[in-house]
Amino acid sequence: MKCPGCGSRTAVEIDMHSEGFTAEEYPVKECGSCGMVWRVRLEKGEPKIDIIKAAESKKNG
Ligand SMILES: [Zn+2]
């Protein structure tokens, strides 16, 4: 799926368990382009996007 932040298709599924997040039901996605982290869950059959981490602006360097 496309990144809800920047529309990039470079999103990858990541395992957040080691960082204290629980993603047992729905996979967590991270955008390789803008750094946004989100999860899609189904609520009453409708997909809802939970933004876990907002897109990061690039730092110096
Ligand atoms: Zn993005």
N, CA, C, O and the ligand as a Tripos MOL2 file, in Angstrom:
@<TRIPOS>MOLECULE
protein
  245   243    62     0     0
PROTEIN
NO_CHARGES

@<TRIPOS>ATOM
      1 N           0.8340   -1.1940    0.0000 N.3       1 MET1
      2 CA          0.0000    0.0000    0.0000 C.3       1 MET1
      3 C           0.8700    1.2470    0.0000 C.2       1 MET1
      4 O           2.0640    1.1910    0.2960 O.2       1 MET1
      5 N           0.2550    2.3620   -0.3340 N.am      2 LYS2
      6 CA          1.0160    3.6030   -0.3880 C.3       2 LYS2
      7 C           1.1520    4.2200    0.9970 C.2       2 LYS2
      8 O           0.3210    4.0060    1.8800 O.2       2 LYS2
      9 N           2.2040    4.9760    1.1580 N.am      3 CYS3
     10 CA          2.4280    5.6970    2.4000 C.3       3 CYS3
     11 C           1.3630    6.7890    2.5480 C.2       3 CYS3
     12 O           1.1550    7.5720    1.6220 O.2       3 CYS3
     13 N           0.6910    6.8500    3.6950 N.am      4 PRO4
     14 CA         -0.3190    7.8930    3.9000 C.3       4 PRO4
     15 C           0.2930    9.2840    4.0460 C.2       4 PRO4
     16 O          -0.4060   10.2950    3.9800 O.2       4 PRO4
     17 N           1.6010    9.3170    4.2450 N.am      5 GLY5
     18 CA          2.2580   10.6010    4.4390 C.3       5 GLY5
     19 C           2.7030   11.2280    3.1390 C.2       5 GLY5
     20 O           2.3940   12.3850    2.8550 O.2       5 GLY5
     21 N           3.4380   10.4520    2.3460 N.am      6 CYS6
     22 CA          4.0400   11.0280    1.1510 C.3       6 CYS6
     23 C           3.5850   10.3350   -0.1300 C.2       6 CYS6
     24 O           3.8890   10.7980   -1.2290 O.2       6 CYS6
     25 N           2.8550    9.2260    0.0090 N.am      7 GLY7
     26 CA          2.3430    8.5570   -1.1730 C.3       7 GLY7
     27 C           3.3390    7.6220   -1.8270 C.2       7 GLY7
     28 O           3.0690    7.0530   -2.8850 O.2       7 GLY7
     29 N           4.4950    7.4650   -1.1940 N.am      8 SER8
     30 CA          5.5010    6.5740   -1.7420 C.3       8 SER8
     31 C           5.0720    5.1240   -1.6270 C.2       8 SER8
     32 O           4.3150    4.7630   -0.7260 O.2       8 SER8
     33 N           5.5460    4.3110   -2.5200 N.am      9 ARG9
     34 CA          5.2230    2.8900   -2.4650 C.3       9 ARG9
     35 C           6.3770    2.0620   -1.9130 C.2       9 ARG9
     36 O           6.4470    0.8530   -2.1320 O.2       9 ARG9
     37 N           7.2640    2.7110   -1.2080 N.am     10 THR10
     38 CA          8.4350    2.0060   -0.7010 C.3      10 THR10
     39 C           8.2190    1.4890    0.7190 C.2      10 THR10
     40 O           9.1700    1.0940    1.3940 O.2      10 THR10
     41 N           6.9590    1.4940    1.1690 N.am     11 ALA11
     42 CA          6.6770    1.0480    2.5280 C.3      11 ALA11
     43 C           7.0530   -0.4090    2.7150 C.2      11 ALA11
     44 O           6.8560   -1.2440    1.8320 O.2      11 ALA11
     45 N           7.5930   -0.6870    3.8720 N.am     12 VAL12
     46 CA          7.9710   -2.0570    4.1880 C.3      12 VAL12
     47 C           7.3620   -2.4530    5.5260 C.2      12 VAL12
     48 O           7.1260   -1.6160    6.3980 O.2      12 VAL12
     49 N           7.1230   -3.7180    5.6600 N.am     13 GLU13
     50 CA          6.5890   -4.2290    6.9120 C.3      13 GLU13
     51 C           7.7430   -4.4320    7.8790 C.2      13 GLU13
     52 O           8.7820   -4.9860    7.5210 O.2      13 GLU13
     53 N           7.5470   -3.9790    9.1000 N.am     14 ILE14
     54 CA          8.6210   -4.1110   10.0680 C.3      14 ILE14
     55 C           8.1260   -4.7990   11.3260 C.2      14 ILE14
     56 O           6.9320   -4.7940   11.6250 O.2      14 ILE14
     57 N           9.0410   -5.3790   12.0440 N.am     15 ASP15
     58 CA          8.7240   -6.0540   13.2930 C.3      15 ASP15
     59 C           9.0650   -5.1250   14.4450 C.2      15 ASP15
     60 O          10.2340   -4.8310   14.6960 O.2      15 ASP15
     61 N           8.0400   -4.6700   15.1400 N.am     16 MET16
     62 CA          8.2480   -3.6790   16.1830 C.3      16 MET16
     63 C           8.3270   -4.3110   17.5710 C.2      16 MET16
     64 O           8.5070   -3.6070   18.5640 O.2      16 MET16
     65 N           8.1980   -5.6040   17.6400 N.am     17 HIS17
     66 CA          8.1350   -6.2550   18.9460 C.3      17 HIS17
     67 C           9.3510   -5.9350   19.8100 C.2      17 HIS17
     68 O           9.2430   -5.7500   21.0230 O.2      17 HIS17
     69 N          10.4890   -5.8750   19.1660 N.am     18 SER18
     70 CA         11.7060   -5.6550   19.9270 C.3      18 SER18
     71 C          11.8020   -4.2310   20.4500 C.2      18 SER18
     72 O          12.6640   -3.9280   21.2740 O.2      18 SER18
     73 N          10.9220   -3.3540   19.9760 N.am     19 GLU19
     74 CA         10.9680   -1.9710   20.4200 C.3      19 GLU19
     75 C           9.7990   -1.6320   21.3400 C.2      19 GLU19
     76 O           9.5560   -0.4630   21.6390 O.2      19 GLU19
     77 N           9.0940   -2.6360   21.7780 N.am     20 GLY20
     78 CA          8.0580   -2.4070   22.7580 C.3      20 GLY20
     79 C           6.6750   -2.1860   22.1900 C.2      20 GLY20
     80 O           5.7160   -2.0210   22.9430 O.2      20 GLY20
     81 N           6.5580   -2.1810   20.8860 N.am     21 PHE21
     82 CA          5.2480   -2.0420   20.2910 C.3      21 PHE21
     83 C           4.5940   -3.4170   20.1730 C.2      21 PHE21
     84 O           5.2670   -4.4420   20.0690 O.2      21 PHE21
     85 N           3.3070   -3.4060   20.1930 N.am     22 THR22
     86 CA          2.6030   -4.6510   19.9580 C.3      22 THR22
     87 C           1.8810   -4.5610   18.6330 C.2      22 THR22
     88 O           1.0810   -3.6550   18.4030 O.2      22 THR22
     89 N           2.1660   -5.4850   17.7890 N.am     23 ALA23
     90 CA          1.5540   -5.4980   16.4650 C.3      23 ALA23
     91 C           1.0660   -6.9070   16.1790 C.2      23 ALA23
     92 O           1.3460   -7.4930   15.1330 O.2      23 ALA23
     93 N           0.3440   -7.4150   17.1220 N.am     24 GLU24
     94 CA         -0.0560   -8.8110   17.0150 C.3      24 GLU24
     95 C          -1.1260   -9.0100   15.9540 C.2      24 GLU24
     96 O          -1.1400  -10.0140   15.2430 O.2      24 GLU24
     97 N          -2.0190   -8.0390   15.8630 N.am     25 GLU25
     98 CA         -3.1340   -8.2100   14.9450 C.3      25 GLU25
     99 C          -2.8440   -7.6240   13.5740 C.2      25 GLU25
    100 O          -3.1660   -8.2240   12.5490 O.2      25 GLU25
    101 N          -2.2420   -6.4590   13.5650 N.am     26 TYR26
    102 CA         -2.0280   -5.7750   12.3080 C.3      26 TYR26
    103 C          -0.5670   -5.4140   12.1510 C.2      26 TYR26
    104 O           0.0730   -4.9680   13.1030 O.2      26 TYR26
    105 N          -0.0420   -5.6010   10.9720 N.am     27 PRO27
    106 CA          1.3710   -5.3170   10.7590 C.3      27 PRO27
    107 C           1.6570   -3.8240   10.7810 C.2      27 PRO27
    108 O           0.8150   -3.0030   10.4190 O.2      27 PRO27
    109 N           2.8440   -3.5030   11.2060 N.am     28 VAL28
    110 CA          3.3030   -2.1220   11.2130 C.3      28 VAL28
    111 C           4.1030   -1.8850    9.9400 C.2      28 VAL28
    112 O           4.9180   -2.7150    9.5370 O.2      28 VAL28
    113 N           3.8610   -0.7590    9.3260 N.am     29 LYS29
    114 CA          4.5580   -0.4040    8.0970 C.3      29 LYS29
    115 C           5.4440    0.8000    8.3290 C.2      29 LYS29
    116 O           5.1230    1.6970    9.1080 O.2      29 LYS29
    117 N           6.5510    0.7960    7.6420 N.am     30 GLU30
    118 CA          7.4250    1.9640    7.6990 C.3      30 GLU30
    119 C           7.7280    2.4130    6.2790 C.2      30 GLU30
    120 O           8.0210    1.6000    5.4020 O.2      30 GLU30
    121 N           7.6520    3.7200    6.0710 N.am     31 CYS31
    122 CA          7.9420    4.2630    4.7520 C.3      31 CYS31
    123 C           9.4430    4.4630    4.6150 C.2      31 CYS31
    124 O          10.0710    5.1230    5.4430 O.2      31 CYS31
    125 N          10.0080    3.8910    3.5690 N.am     32 GLY32
    126 CA         11.4310    4.0430    3.3370 C.3      32 GLY32
    127 C          11.7830    5.4000    2.7590 C.2      32 GLY32
    128 O          12.9570    5.7340    2.5950 O.2      32 GLY32
    129 N          10.7560    6.1770    2.4510 N.am     33 SER33
    130 CA         11.0040    7.4550    1.8150 C.3      33 SER33
    131 C          10.9610    8.6040    2.8180 C.2      33 SER33
    132 O          11.8560    9.4490    2.8350 O.2      33 SER33
    133 N           9.9120    8.6380    3.6620 N.am     34 CYS34
    134 CA          9.7650    9.7580    4.5860 C.3      34 CYS34
    135 C           9.9100    9.3440    6.0420 C.2      34 CYS34
    136 O          10.0050   10.2070    6.9150 O.2      34 CYS34
    137 N           9.9280    8.0590    6.3240 N.am     35 GLY35
    138 CA         10.1590    7.6030    7.6830 C.3      35 GLY35
    139 C           8.9030    7.4540    8.5210 C.2      35 GLY35
    140 O           8.9780    7.1060    9.7000 O.2      35 GLY35
    141 N           7.7700    7.7110    7.9320 N.am     36 MET36
    142 CA          6.5270    7.5600    8.6870 C.3      36 MET36
    143 C           6.2940    6.0950    9.0440 C.2      36 MET36
    144 O           6.5500    5.1930    8.2470 O.2      36 MET36
    145 N           5.8030    5.8870   10.2620 N.am     37 VAL37
    146 CA          5.4530    4.5430   10.7050 C.3      37 VAL37
    147 C           3.9730    4.5200   11.0250 C.2      37 VAL37
    148 O           3.4660    5.3700   11.7560 O.2      37 VAL37
    149 N           3.2840    3.5260   10.4640 N.am     38 TRP38
    150 CA          1.8440    3.4620   10.6980 C.3      38 TRP38
    151 C           1.3630    2.0320   10.6880 C.2      38 TRP38
    152 O           2.0990    1.0960   10.3740 O.2      38 TRP38
    153 N           0.1140    1.8990   11.0400 N.am     39 ARG39
    154 CA         -0.5120    0.5930   11.0850 C.3      39 ARG39
    155 C          -1.9330    0.7330   10.5640 C.2      39 ARG39
    156 O          -2.6110    1.7260   10.8250 O.2      39 ARG39
    157 N          -2.3610   -0.2530    9.8410 N.am     40 VAL40
    158 CA         -3.7340   -0.2640    9.3470 C.3      40 VAL40
    159 C          -4.5140   -1.3290   10.1020 C.2      40 VAL40
    160 O          -4.1340   -2.4990   10.1290 O.2      40 VAL40
    161 N          -5.5890   -0.9100   10.7000 N.am     41 ARG41
    162 CA         -6.4470   -1.8570   11.4000 C.3      41 ARG41
    163 C          -7.8560   -1.7540   10.8470 C.2      41 ARG41
    164 O          -8.2490   -0.7440   10.2630 O.2      41 ARG41
    165 N          -8.5860   -2.8060   11.0450 N.am     42 LEU42
    166 CA         -9.9600   -2.8090   10.5810 C.3      42 LEU42
    167 C         -10.8940   -2.5070   11.7380 C.2      42 LEU42
    168 O         -10.8480   -3.1470   12.7880 O.2      42 LEU42
    169 N         -11.7410   -1.5160   11.5150 N.am     43 GLU43
    170 CA        -12.7280   -1.1500   12.5160 C.3      43 GLU43
    171 C         -14.1010   -1.2130   11.8590 C.2      43 GLU43
    172 O         -14.4220   -0.4140   10.9790 O.2      43 GLU43
    173 N         -14.8860   -2.1570   12.2940 N.am     44 LYS44
    174 CA        -16.2050   -2.3900   11.6920 C.3      44 LYS44
    175 C         -16.0860   -2.5980   10.1840 C.2      44 LYS44
    176 O         -16.9460   -2.1820    9.4090 O.2      44 LYS44
    177 N         -15.0110   -3.2450    9.7990 N.am     45 GLY45
    178 CA        -14.8260   -3.5560    8.3930 C.3      45 GLY45
    179 C         -14.1930   -2.4440    7.5850 C.2      45 GLY45
    180 O         -13.9120   -2.6090    6.3980 O.2      45 GLY45
    181 N         -13.9680   -1.3030    8.2330 N.am     46 GLU46
    182 CA        -13.3640   -0.1780    7.5250 C.3      46 GLU46
    183 C         -11.9000   -0.0480    7.9160 C.2      46 GLU46
    184 O         -11.5740   -0.0890    9.1020 O.2      46 GLU46
    185 N         -11.0290    0.1070    6.9560 N.am     47 PRO47
    186 CA         -9.6170    0.2840    7.2820 C.3      47 PRO47
    187 C          -9.3550    1.6460    7.9160 C.2      47 PRO47
    188 O          -9.7520    2.6860    7.3900 O.2      47 PRO47
    189 N          -8.6790    1.6120    9.0530 N.am     48 LYS48
    190 CA         -8.3210    2.8440    9.7580 C.3      48 LYS48
    191 C          -6.8050    2.9030    9.8710 C.2      48 LYS48
    192 O          -6.1570    1.8970   10.1600 O.2      48 LYS48
    193 N          -6.2520    4.0650    9.6470 N.am     49 ILE49
    194 CA         -4.8080    4.2240    9.7110 C.3      49 ILE49
    195 C          -4.4190    4.8370   11.0480 C.2      49 ILE49
    196 O          -4.8800    5.9180   11.4160 O.2      49 ILE49
    197 N          -3.5660    4.1260   11.7630 N.am     50 ASP50
    198 CA         -3.0040    4.6640   12.9970 C.3      50 ASP50
    199 C          -1.5910    5.1420   12.7110 C.2      50 ASP50
    200 O          -0.7280    4.3480   12.3370 O.2      50 ASP50
    201 N          -1.3540    6.4100   12.8810 N.am     51 ILE51
    202 CA         -0.0040    6.9280   12.7070 C.3      51 ILE51
    203 C           0.7710    6.7000   14.0000 C.2      51 ILE51
    204 O           0.4110    7.2280   15.0520 O.2      51 ILE51
    205 N           1.8190    5.9230   13.9140 N.am     52 ILE52
    206 CA          2.6330    5.6160   15.0900 C.3      52 ILE52
    207 C           3.7540    6.6290   15.2290 C.2      52 ILE52
    208 O           4.0590    7.1000   16.3240 O.2      52 ILE52
    209 N           4.3560    6.9520   14.1050 N.am     53 LYS53
    210 CA          5.4220    7.9510   14.1280 C.3      53 LYS53
    211 C           5.2940    8.8170   12.8880 C.2      53 LYS53
    212 O           5.2150    8.3080   11.7690 O.2      53 LYS53
    213 N           5.2730   10.1150   13.0880 N.am     54 ALA54
    214 CA          5.1130   11.0170   11.9610 C.3      54 ALA54
    215 C           6.3700   11.0160   11.0960 C.2      54 ALA54
    216 O           7.4490   10.6080   11.5270 O.2      54 ALA54
    217 N           6.1990   11.4770    9.8890 N.am     55 ALA55
    218 CA          7.3300   11.5790    8.9840 C.3      55 ALA55
    219 C           8.3850   12.5080    9.5560 C.2      55 ALA55
    220 O           8.0720   13.5470   10.1390 O.2      55 ALA55
    221 N           9.6090   12.1260    9.3850 N.am     56 GLU56
    222 CA         10.7050   12.9420    9.9100 C.3      56 GLU56
    223 C          11.2640   13.8270    8.8190 C.2      56 GLU56
    224 O          11.4500   13.4110    7.6760 O.2      56 GLU56
    225 N          11.5220   15.0550    9.2080 N.am     57 SER57
    226 CA         12.2540   15.9060    8.2870 C.3      57 SER57
    227 C          13.7270   15.5460    8.3910 C.2      57 SER57
    228 O          14.2240   15.2020    9.4630 O.2      57 SER57
    229 N          14.3900   15.6280    7.2990 N.am     58 LYS58
    230 CA         15.7920   15.1980    7.2910 C.3      58 LYS58
    231 C          16.6750   16.1150    8.1260 C.2      58 LYS58
    232 O          16.5650   17.3400    8.0760 O.2      58 LYS58
    233 N          17.5360   15.4890    8.8790 N.am     59 LYS59
    234 CA         18.4580   16.2440    9.7080 C.3      59 LYS59
    235 C          19.7150   16.5990    8.9070 C.2      59 LYS59
    236 O          19.9580   16.0890    7.8130 O.2      59 LYS59
    237 N          20.4820   17.4780    9.4940 N.am     60 ASN60
    238 CA         21.7170   17.8610    8.8270 C.3      60 ASN60
    239 C          22.6370   16.6420    8.6520 C.2      60 ASN60
    240 O          22.7770   15.8090    9.5480 O.2      60 ASN60
    241 N          23.2320   16.5730    7.5130 N.am     61 GLY61
    242 CA         24.1260   15.4610    7.2700 C.3      61 GLY61
    243 C          23.5480   14.5630    6.2500 C.2      61 GLY61
    244 O          24.1580   13.5520    5.9010 O.2      61 GLY61
    245 ZN          6.2720    8.2530    3.1640 Zn       62 ZN62
@<TRIPOS>BOND
     1     1     2 1
     2     2     3 1
     3     3     4 2
     4     3     5 am
     5     5     6 1
     6     6     7 1
     7     7     8 2
     8     7     9 am
     9     9    10 1
    10    10    11 1
    11    11    12 2
    12    11    13 am
    13    13    14 1
    14    14    15 1
    15    15    16 2
    16    15    17 am
    17    17    18 1
    18    18    19 1
    19    19    20 2
    20    19    21 am
    21    21    22 1
    22    22    23 1
    23    23    24 2
    24    23    25 am
    25    25    26 1
    26    26    27 1
    27    27    28 2
    28    27    29 am
    29    29    30 1
    30    30    31 1
    31    31    32 2
    32    31    33 am
    33    33    34 1
    34    34    35 1
    35    35    36 2
    36    35    37 am
    37    37    38 1
    38    38    39 1
    39    39    40 2
    40    39    41 am
    41    41    42 1
    42    42    43 1
    43    43    44 2
    44    43    45 am
    45    45    46 1
    46    46    47 1
    47    47    48 2
    48    47    49 am
    49    49    50 1
    50    50    51 1
    51    51    52 2
    52    51    53 am
    53    53    54 1
    54    54    55 1
    55    55    56 2
    56    55    57 am
    57    57    58 1
    58    58    59 1
    59    59    60 2
    60    59    61 am
    61    61    62 1
    62    62    63 1
    63    63    64 2
    64    63    65 am
    65    65    66 1
    66    66    67 1
    67    67    68 2
    68    67    69 am
    69    69    70 1
    70    70    71 1
    71    71    72 2
    72    71    73 am
    73    73    74 1
    74    74    75 1
    75    75    76 2
    76    75    77 am
    77    77    78 1
    78    78    79 1
    79    79    80 2
    80    79    81 am
    81    81    82 1
    82    82    83 1
    83    83    84 2
    84    83    85 am
    85    85    86 1
    86    86    87 1
    87    87    88 2
    88    87    89 am
    89    89    90 1
    90    90    91 1
    91    91    92 2
    92    91    93 am
    93    93    94 1
    94    94    95 1
    95    95    96 2
    96    95    97 am
    97    97    98 1
    98    98    99 1
    99    99   100 2
   100    99   101 am
   101   101   102 1
   102   102   103 1
   103   103   104 2
   104   103   105 am
   105   105   106 1
   106   106   107 1
   107   107   108 2
   108   107   109 am
   109   109   110 1
   110   110   111 1
   111   111   112 2
   112   111   113 am
   113   113   114 1
   114   114   115 1
   115   115   116 2
   116   115   117 am
   117   117   118 1
   118   118   119 1
   119   119   120 2
   120   119   121 am
   121   121   122 1
   122   122   123 1
   123   123   124 2
   124   123   125 am
   125   125   126 1
   126   126   127 1
   127   127   128 2
   128   127   129 am
   129   129   130 1
   130   130   131 1
   131   131   132 2
   132   131   133 am
   133   133   134 1
   134   134   135 1
   135   135   136 2
   136   135   137 am
   137   137   138 1
   138   138   139 1
   139   139   140 2
   140   139   141 am
   141   141   142 1
   142   142   143 1
   143   143   144 2
   144   143   145 am
   145   145   146 1
   146   146   147 1
   147   147   148 2
   148   147   149 am
   149   149   150 1
   150   150   151 1
   151   151   152 2
   152   151   153 am
   153   153   154 1
   154   154   155 1
   155   155   156 2
   156   155   157 am
   157   157   158 1
   158   158   159 1
   159   159   160 2
   160   159   161 am
   161   161   162 1
   162   162   163 1
   163   163   164 2
   164   163   165 am
   165   165   166 1
   166   166   167 1
   167   167   168 2
   168   167   169 am
   169   169   170 1
   170   170   171 1
   171   171   172 2
   172   171   173 am
   173   173   174 1
   174   174   175 1
   175   175   176 2
   176   175   177 am
   177   177   178 1
   178   178   179 1
   179   179   180 2
   180   179   181 am
   181   181   182 1
   182   182   183 1
   183   183   184 2
   184   183   185 am
   185   185   186 1
   186   186   187 1
   187   187   188 2
   188   187   189 am
   189   189   190 1
   190   190   191 1
   191   191   192 2
   192   191   193 am
   193   193   194 1
   194   194   195 1
   195   195   196 2
   196   195   197 am
   197   197   198 1
   198   198   199 1
   199   199   200 2
   200   199   201 am
   201   201   202 1
   202   202   203 1
   203   203   204 2
   204   203   205 am
   205   205   206 1
   206   206   207 1
   207   207   208 2
   208   207   209 am
   209   209   210 1
   210   210   211 1
   211   211   212 2
   212   211   213 am
   213   213   214 1
   214   214   215 1
   215   215   216 2
   216   215   217 am
   217   217   218 1
   218   218   219 1
   219   219   220 2
   220   219   221 am
   221   221   222 1
   222   222   223 1
   223   223   224 2
   224   223   225 am
   225   225   226 1
   226   226   227 1
   227   227   228 2
   228   227   229 am
   229   229   230 1
   230   230   231 1
   231   231   232 2
   232   231   233 am
   233   233   234 1
   234   234   235 1
   235   235   236 2
   236   235   237 am
   237   237   238 1
   238   238   239 1
   239   239   240 2
   240   239   241 am
   241   241   242 1
   242   242   243 1
   243   243   244 2
@<TRIPOS>SUBSTRUCTURE
     1 MET1         2 RESIDUE 1 A MET
     2 LYS2         6 RESIDUE 1 A LYS
     3 CYS3        10 RESIDUE 1 A CYS
     4 PRO4        14 RESIDUE 1 A PRO
     5 GLY5        18 RESIDUE 1 A GLY
     6 CYS6        22 RESIDUE 1 A CYS
     7 GLY7        26 RESIDUE 1 A GLY
     8 SER8        30 RESIDUE 1 A SER
     9 ARG9        34 RESIDUE 1 A ARG
    10 THR10       38 RESIDUE 1 A THR
    11 ALA11       42 RESIDUE 1 A ALA
    12 VAL12       46 RESIDUE 1 A VAL
    13 GLU13       50 RESIDUE 1 A GLU
    14 ILE14       54 RESIDUE 1 A ILE
    15 ASP15       58 RESIDUE 1 A ASP
    16 MET16       62 RESIDUE 1 A MET
    17 HIS17       66 RESIDUE 1 A HIS
    18 SER18       70 RESIDUE 1 A SER
    19 GLU19       74 RESIDUE 1 A GLU
    20 GLY20       78 RESIDUE 1 A GLY
    21 PHE21       82 RESIDUE 1 A PHE
    22 THR22       86 RESIDUE 1 A THR
    23 ALA23       90 RESIDUE 1 A ALA
    24 GLU24       94 RESIDUE 1 A GLU
    25 GLU25       98 RESIDUE 1 A GLU
    26 TYR26      102 RESIDUE 1 A TYR
    27 PRO27      106 RESIDUE 1 A PRO
    28 VAL28      110 RESIDUE 1 A VAL
    29 LYS29      114 RESIDUE 1 A LYS
    30 GLU30      118 RESIDUE 1 A GLU
    31 CYS31      122 RESIDUE 1 A CYS
    32 GLY32      126 RESIDUE 1 A GLY
    33 SER33      130 RESIDUE 1 A SER
    34 CYS34      134 RESIDUE 1 A CYS
    35 GLY35      138 RESIDUE 1 A GLY
    36 MET36      142 RESIDUE 1 A MET
    37 VAL37      146 RESIDUE 1 A VAL
    38 TRP38      150 RESIDUE 1 A TRP
    39 ARG39      154 RESIDUE 1 A ARG
    40 VAL40      158 RESIDUE 1 A VAL
    41 ARG41      162 RESIDUE 1 A ARG
    42 LEU42      166 RESIDUE 1 A LEU
    43 GLU43      170 RESIDUE 1 A GLU
    44 LYS44      174 RESIDUE 1 A LYS
    45 GLY45      178 RESIDUE 1 A GLY
    46 GLU46      182 RESIDUE 1 A GLU
    47 PRO47      186 RESIDUE 1 A PRO
    48 LYS48      190 RESIDUE 1 A LYS
    49 ILE49      194 RESIDUE 1 A ILE
    50 ASP50      198 RESIDUE 1 A ASP
    51 ILE51      202 RESIDUE 1 A ILE
    52 ILE52      206 RESIDUE 1 A ILE
    53 LYS53      210 RESIDUE 1 A LYS
    54 ALA54      214 RESIDUE 1 A ALA
    55 ALA55      218 RESIDUE 1 A ALA
    56 GLU56      222 RESIDUE 1 A GLU
    57 SER57      226 RESIDUE 1 A SER
    58 LYS58      230 RESIDUE 1 A LYS
    59 LYS59      234 RESIDUE 1 A LYS
    60 ASN60      238 RESIDUE 1 A ASN
    61 GLY61      242 RESIDUE 1 A GLY
    62 ZN62       245 GROUP 0 **** ****
